Amino acid sequence: MVATIVTIINVGTCRIAASVTASTVVILVIILGTIVVVGGDVAIVLVVH
């Protein structure tokens, strides 16, 4: 019984960790993408002007 509960908790923890990691990766990708796009726009403006 205790082993089953521990297993469930471990699986739950792994899933939470995985989803948190995935969320963090997605957020980082969005932030990096935004920086690249903004940086590209700034570079284009500087070159044009």
ROMIVEX-344192 format. One record per residue: x, y, z of N, C-alpha, C, O in turn; residue number from 0. Coordinates in nm, 3 decimals. Layout:
N
node n_xx = X, n_yy = Y, n_zz = Z, ca_xx = X, ca_yy = Y, ca_zz = Z, c_xx = X, c_yy = Y, c_zz = Z, o_xx = X, o_yy = Y, o_zz = Z, k = NUM $
...
END
This chain:
49
node n_xx = 0.085, n_yy = -0.120, n_zz = 0.000, ca_xx = 0.000, ca_yy = 0.000, ca_zz = 0.000, c_xx = 0.089, c_yy = 0.126, c_zz = 0.000, o_xx = 0.071, o_yy = 0.216, o_zz = -0.083, k = 0 $
node n_xx = 0.184, n_yy = 0.131, n_zz = 0.093, ca_xx = 0.273, ca_yy = 0.247, ca_zz = 0.100, c_xx = 0.354, c_yy = 0.260, c_zz = -0.029, o_xx = 0.373, o_yy = 0.370, o_zz = -0.081, k = 1 $
node n_xx = 0.401, n_yy = 0.145, n_zz = -0.078, ca_xx = 0.481, ca_yy = 0.146, ca_zz = -0.201, c_xx = 0.399, c_yy = 0.203, c_zz = -0.317, o_xx = 0.451, o_yy = 0.278, o_zz = -0.400, k = 2 $
node n_xx = 0.271, n_yy = 0.166, n_zz = -0.323, ca_xx = 0.183, ca_yy = 0.216, ca_zz = -0.430, c_xx = 0.171, c_yy = 0.368, c_zz = -0.422, o_xx = 0.180, o_yy = 0.437, o_zz = -0.523, k = 3 $
node n_xx = 0.149, n_yy = 0.419, n_zz = -0.300, ca_xx = 0.135, ca_yy = 0.564, ca_zz = -0.280, c_xx = 0.264, c_yy = 0.634, c_zz = -0.321, o_xx = 0.261, o_yy = 0.736, o_zz = -0.389, k = 4 $
node n_xx = 0.377, n_yy = 0.578, n_zz = -0.278, ca_xx = 0.507, ca_yy = 0.637, ca_zz = -0.311, c_xx = 0.526, c_yy = 0.640, c_zz = -0.462, o_xx = 0.574, o_yy = 0.739, o_zz = -0.518, k = 5 $
node n_xx = 0.489, n_yy = 0.530, n_zz = -0.528, ca_xx = 0.502, ca_yy = 0.523, ca_zz = -0.675, c_xx = 0.418, c_yy = 0.630, c_zz = -0.741, o_xx = 0.463, o_yy = 0.698, o_zz = -0.833, k = 6 $
node n_xx = 0.293, n_yy = 0.645, n_zz = -0.693, ca_xx = 0.202, ca_yy = 0.745, ca_zz = -0.751, c_xx = 0.261, c_yy = 0.885, c_zz = -0.732, o_xx = 0.260, o_yy = 0.966, o_zz = -0.824, k = 7 $
node n_xx = 0.314, n_yy = 0.912, n_zz = -0.611, ca_xx = 0.373, ca_yy = 1.044, ca_zz = -0.582, c_xx = 0.493, c_yy = 1.067, c_zz = -0.675, o_xx = 0.508, o_yy = 1.176, o_zz = -0.730, k = 8 $
node n_xx = 0.578, n_yy = 0.965, n_zz = -0.690, ca_xx = 0.696, ca_yy = 0.978, ca_zz = -0.776, c_xx = 0.656, c_yy = 1.007, c_zz = -0.920, o_xx = 0.714, o_yy = 1.095, o_zz = -0.984, k = 9 $
node n_xx = 0.557, n_yy = 0.933, n_zz = -0.971, ca_xx = 0.512, ca_yy = 0.954, ca_zz = -1.109, c_xx = 0.456, c_yy = 1.095, c_zz = -1.123, o_xx = 0.484, o_yy = 1.165, o_zz = -1.220, k = 10 $
node n_xx = 0.376, n_yy = 1.137, n_zz = -1.024, ca_xx = 0.318, ca_yy = 1.273, ca_zz = -1.026, c_xx = 0.427, c_yy = 1.378, c_zz = -1.027, o_xx = 0.420, o_yy = 1.475, o_zz = -1.102, k = 11 $
node n_xx = 0.528, n_yy = 1.358, n_zz = -0.942, ca_xx = 0.639, ca_yy = 1.453, ca_zz = -0.934, c_xx = 0.713, c_yy = 1.460, c_zz = -1.067, o_xx = 0.748, o_yy = 1.569, o_zz = -1.113, k = 12 $
node n_xx = 0.736, n_yy = 1.345, n_zz = -1.129, ca_xx = 0.804, ca_yy = 1.341, ca_zz = -1.258, c_xx = 0.724, c_yy = 1.417, c_zz = -1.364, o_xx = 0.779, o_yy = 1.493, o_zz = -1.444, k = 13 $
node n_xx = 0.593, n_yy = 1.395, n_zz = -1.363, ca_xx = 0.508, ca_yy = 1.463, ca_zz = -1.462, c_xx = 0.510, c_yy = 1.613, c_zz = -1.440, o_xx = 0.519, o_yy = 1.690, o_zz = -1.535, k = 14 $
node n_xx = 0.502, n_yy = 1.655, n_zz = -1.312, ca_xx = 0.505, ca_yy = 1.798, ca_zz = -1.281, c_xx = 0.638, c_yy = 1.857, c_zz = -1.326, o_xx = 0.642, o_yy = 1.962, o_zz = -1.390, k = 15 $
node n_xx = 0.747, n_yy = 1.788, n_zz = -1.294, ca_xx = 0.880, ca_yy = 1.836, ca_zz = -1.332, c_xx = 0.890, c_yy = 1.846, c_zz = -1.484, o_xx = 0.944, o_yy = 1.943, o_zz = -1.537, k = 16 $
node n_xx = 0.837, n_yy = 1.746, n_zz = -1.554, ca_xx = 0.842, ca_yy = 1.745, ca_zz = -1.701, c_xx = 0.763, c_yy = 1.862, c_zz = -1.758, o_xx = 0.809, o_yy = 1.930, o_zz = -1.850, k = 17 $
node n_xx = 0.642, n_yy = 1.885, n_zz = -1.704, ca_xx = 0.559, ca_yy = 1.993, ca_zz = -1.756, c_xx = 0.621, c_yy = 2.129, c_zz = -1.725, o_xx = 0.615, o_yy = 2.220, o_zz = -1.807, k = 18 $
node n_xx = 0.680, n_yy = 2.141, n_zz = -1.606, ca_xx = 0.746, ca_yy = 2.268, ca_zz = -1.570, c_xx = 0.864, c_yy = 2.292, c_zz = -1.663, o_xx = 0.884, o_yy = 2.404, o_zz = -1.711, k = 19 $
node n_xx = 0.942, n_yy = 2.187, n_zz = -1.689, ca_xx = 1.056, ca_yy = 2.198, ca_zz = -1.779, c_xx = 1.010, c_yy = 2.239, c_zz = -1.919, o_xx = 1.068, o_yy = 2.327, o_zz = -1.982, k = 20 $
node n_xx = 0.903, n_yy = 2.174, n_zz = -1.966, ca_xx = 0.850, ca_yy = 2.205, ca_zz = -2.099, c_xx = 0.803, c_yy = 2.350, c_zz = -2.105, o_xx = 0.831, o_yy = 2.421, o_zz = -2.201, k = 21 $
node n_xx = 0.733, n_yy = 2.394, n_zz = -2.000, ca_xx = 0.684, ca_yy = 2.532, ca_zz = -1.995, c_xx = 0.801, c_yy = 2.630, c_zz = -1.998, o_xx = 0.798, o_yy = 2.730, o_zz = -2.069, k = 22 $
node n_xx = 0.904, n_yy = 2.599, n_zz = -1.920, ca_xx = 1.022, ca_yy = 2.686, ca_zz = -1.914, c_xx = 1.088, c_yy = 2.695, c_zz = -2.051, o_xx = 1.127, o_yy = 2.803, o_zz = -2.095, k = 23 $
node n_xx = 1.101, n_yy = 2.581, n_zz = -2.119, ca_xx = 1.162, ca_yy = 2.579, ca_zz = -2.252, c_xx = 1.082, c_yy = 2.664, c_zz = -2.349, o_xx = 1.138, o_yy = 2.742, o_zz = -2.426, k = 24 $
node n_xx = 0.949, n_yy = 2.648, n_zz = -2.346, ca_xx = 0.861, ca_yy = 2.725, ca_zz = -2.435, c_xx = 0.877, c_yy = 2.874, c_zz = -2.409, o_xx = 0.890, o_yy = 2.953, o_zz = -2.502, k = 25 $
node n_xx = 0.877, n_yy = 2.912, n_zz = -2.280, ca_xx = 0.891, ca_yy = 3.054, ca_zz = -2.244, c_xx = 1.025, c_yy = 3.108, c_zz = -2.293, o_xx = 1.033, o_yy = 3.217, o_zz = -2.349, k = 26 $
node n_xx = 1.132, n_yy = 3.030, n_zz = -2.271, ca_xx = 1.266, ca_yy = 3.073, ca_zz = -2.315, c_xx = 1.270, c_yy = 3.090, c_zz = -2.466, o_xx = 1.328, o_yy = 3.187, o_zz = -2.516, k = 27 $
node n_xx = 1.208, n_yy = 2.997, n_zz = -2.539, ca_xx = 1.206, ca_yy = 3.005, ca_zz = -2.686, c_xx = 1.132, c_yy = 3.131, c_zz = -2.730, o_xx = 1.177, o_yy = 3.201, o_zz = -2.820, k = 28 $
node n_xx = 1.018, n_yy = 3.160, n_zz = -2.665, ca_xx = 0.940, ca_yy = 3.280, ca_zz = -2.699, c_xx = 1.023, c_yy = 3.406, c_zz = -2.672, o_xx = 1.028, o_yy = 3.497, o_zz = -2.755, k = 29 $
node n_xx = 1.089, n_yy = 3.409, n_zz = -2.554, ca_xx = 1.170, ca_yy = 3.527, ca_zz = -2.519, c_xx = 1.284, c_yy = 3.545, c_zz = -2.620, o_xx = 1.307, o_yy = 3.655, o_zz = -2.670, k = 30 $
node n_xx = 1.354, n_yy = 3.434, n_zz = -2.650, ca_xx = 1.465, ca_yy = 3.441, ca_zz = -2.745, c_xx = 1.416, c_yy = 3.483, c_zz = -2.883, o_xx = 1.479, o_yy = 3.564, o_zz = -2.950, k = 31 $
node n_xx = 1.302, n_yy = 3.429, n_zz = -2.924, ca_xx = 1.244, ca_yy = 3.464, ca_zz = -3.053, c_xx = 1.212, c_yy = 3.613, c_zz = -3.060, o_xx = 1.238, o_yy = 3.679, o_zz = -3.160, k = 32 $
node n_xx = 1.153, n_yy = 3.663, n_zz = -2.951, ca_xx = 1.119, ca_yy = 3.805, ca_zz = -2.944, c_xx = 1.244, c_yy = 3.891, c_zz = -2.955, o_xx = 1.246, o_yy = 3.990, o_zz = -3.028, k = 33 $
node n_xx = 1.349, n_yy = 3.852, n_zz = -2.881, ca_xx = 1.475, ca_yy = 3.927, ca_zz = -2.884, c_xx = 1.531, c_yy = 3.929, c_zz = -3.026, o_xx = 1.576, o_yy = 4.032, o_zz = -3.075, k = 34 $
node n_xx = 1.528, n_yy = 3.812, n_zz = -3.092, ca_xx = 1.582, ca_yy = 3.802, ca_zz = -3.229, c_xx = 1.502, c_yy = 3.891, c_zz = -3.324, o_xx = 1.560, o_yy = 3.962, o_zz = -3.406, k = 35 $
node n_xx = 1.370, n_yy = 3.886, n_zz = -3.313, ca_xx = 1.284, ca_yy = 3.966, ca_zz = -3.402, c_xx = 1.307, c_yy = 4.114, c_zz = -3.378, o_xx = 1.325, o_yy = 4.191, o_zz = -3.472, k = 36 $
node n_xx = 1.305, n_yy = 4.155, n_zz = -3.250, ca_xx = 1.326, ca_yy = 4.297, ca_zz = -3.216, c_xx = 1.466, c_yy = 4.341, c_zz = -3.260, o_xx = 1.483, o_yy = 4.448, o_zz = -3.319, k = 37 $
node n_xx = 1.565, n_yy = 4.256, n_zz = -3.231, ca_xx = 1.702, ca_yy = 4.287, ca_zz = -3.273, c_xx = 1.712, c_yy = 4.302, c_zz = -3.424, o_xx = 1.780, o_yy = 4.392, o_zz = -3.473, k = 38 $
node n_xx = 1.644, n_yy = 4.214, n_zz = -3.497, ca_xx = 1.644, ca_yy = 4.222, ca_zz = -3.643, c_xx = 1.582, c_yy = 4.352, c_zz = -3.691, o_xx = 1.634, o_yy = 4.416, o_zz = -3.782, k = 39 $
node n_xx = 1.469, n_yy = 4.391, n_zz = -3.629, ca_xx = 1.402, ca_yy = 4.516, ca_zz = -3.666, c_xx = 1.494, c_yy = 4.634, c_zz = -3.640, o_xx = 1.506, o_yy = 4.724, o_zz = -3.723, k = 40 $
node n_xx = 1.558, n_yy = 4.633, n_zz = -3.523, ca_xx = 1.649, ca_yy = 4.743, ca_zz = -3.487, c_xx = 1.763, c_yy = 4.750, c_zz = -3.588, o_xx = 1.800, o_yy = 4.859, o_zz = -3.632, k = 41 $
node n_xx = 1.819, n_yy = 4.635, n_zz = -3.624, ca_xx = 1.930, ca_yy = 4.631, ca_zz = -3.720, c_xx = 1.886, c_yy = 4.687, c_zz = -3.855, o_xx = 1.959, o_yy = 4.764, o_zz = -3.918, k = 42 $
node n_xx = 1.765, n_yy = 4.648, n_zz = -3.899, ca_xx = 1.714, ca_yy = 4.697, ca_zz = -4.028, c_xx = 1.697, c_yy = 4.849, c_zz = -4.023, o_xx = 1.735, o_yy = 4.919, o_zz = -4.117, k = 43 $
node n_xx = 1.639, n_yy = 4.899, n_zz = -3.913, ca_xx = 1.618, ca_yy = 5.044, ca_zz = -3.899, c_xx = 1.751, c_yy = 5.118, c_zz = -3.902, o_xx = 1.764, o_yy = 5.221, o_zz = -3.968, k = 44 $
node n_xx = 1.851, n_yy = 5.064, n_zz = -3.830, ca_xx = 1.983, ca_yy = 5.129, ca_zz = -3.826, c_xx = 2.047, c_yy = 5.131, c_zz = -3.964, o_xx = 2.107, o_yy = 5.230, o_zz = -4.004, k = 45 $
node n_xx = 2.033, n_yy = 5.019, n_zz = -4.038, ca_xx = 2.093, ca_yy = 5.010, ca_zz = -4.171, c_xx = 2.023, c_yy = 5.107, c_zz = -4.266, o_xx = 2.089, o_yy = 5.176, o_zz = -4.345, k = 46 $
node n_xx = 1.890, n_yy = 5.113, n_zz = -4.260, ca_xx = 1.813, ca_yy = 5.199, ca_zz = -4.351, c_xx = 1.844, c_yy = 5.346, c_zz = -4.324, o_xx = 1.858, o_yy = 5.425, o_zz = -4.418, k = 47 $
node n_xx = 1.854, n_yy = 5.383, n_zz = -4.196, ca_xx = 1.876, ca_yy = 5.524, ca_zz = -4.161, c_xx = 2.020, c_yy = 5.564, c_zz = -4.157, o_xx = 2.051, o_yy = 5.680, o_zz = -4.129, k = 48 $
END
